[in-house]
């Protein structure tokens, strides 16, 4: 799961439901916050997919939040 905020509020995005499209959303001008406890990754003999994803998210996303923090921020934004 990720939360996005576009610089142009009229912009409609179709690819907003999977982390694999995070780059597309960033390139479209959005600020992206990944929700760290709403994603998963496999583990095999080569490494831990979840840990690798967290490293990538920290480089690409504007923020990495917990679900609790994301809900708190969305509620605050809705109330503003």
C-alpha positions in Angstrom: 0.0 0.0 0.0 1.1 3.5 -0.6 -0.3 7.0 -0.3 0.2 9.6 -2.9 -0.3 13.3 -3.3 -0.1 14.8 -6.8 1.1 18.3 -7.3 -1.9 18.8 -9.7 -5.1 17.7 -7.8 -6.9 17.1 -11.1 -4.5 14.4 -12.2 -6.1 11.0 -12.3 -3.8 8.0 -11.9 -4.8 4.4 -13.0 -1.7 2.6 -11.6 -2.0 3.4 -7.9 -2.6 0.0 -6.3 0.7 -1.8 -6.5 4.2 -1.0 -5.4 5.5 -2.1 -8.7 4.1 1.2 -10.2 5.6 3.5 -7.6 8.2 4.8 -10.2 5.4 5.6 -12.6 3.6 7.6 -10.0 6.7 9.5 -8.9 7.5 10.2 -12.6 3.9 11.6 -13.0 4.7 14.2 -10.3 3.3 12.6 -7.2 4.8 12.6 -3.7 4.7 8.9 -2.5 4.7 7.5 1.0 5.1 3.8 1.3 3.4 2.0 4.1 6.0 -0.4 5.5 3.7 -2.8 7.4 1.3 -3.1 4.5 3.7 -4.9 2.1 5.4 -8.3 2.2 8.3 -9.9 0.5 9.6 -13.4 0.1 12.7 -14.9 1.6 15.0 -17.4 -0.2 18.7 -18.4 -0.1 19.7 -15.2 -1.9 18.1 -12.8 0.6 15.1 -11.2 2.1 12.7 -9.5 -0.3 11.0 -7.4 2.3 14.3 -5.9 3.6 15.4 -5.2 0.0 12.0 -3.5 -0.7 12.5 -1.3 2.4 15.9 -0.2 1.2 14.5 0.6 -2.3 11.5 2.5 -0.8 13.8 4.7 1.3 15.7 5.7 -1.9 12.6 6.3 -4.0 9.6 7.3 -1.8 9.2 10.6 -0.2 8.5 8.8 3.1 8.1 5.3 4.6 5.3 5.2 7.2 3.6 2.6 9.4 -0.1 2.0 8.8 -0.9 3.9 12.0 1.0 6.9 10.8 -0.6 6.8 7.4 -4.1 6.7 8.9 -3.3 9.5 11.3 -1.9 11.7 8.4 -4.9 10.9 6.1 -7.4 11.8 8.9 -5.5 15.1 9.5 -5.5 15.9 5.8 -9.2 15.1 5.5 -10.0 17.4 8.5 -8.0 20.3 7.1 
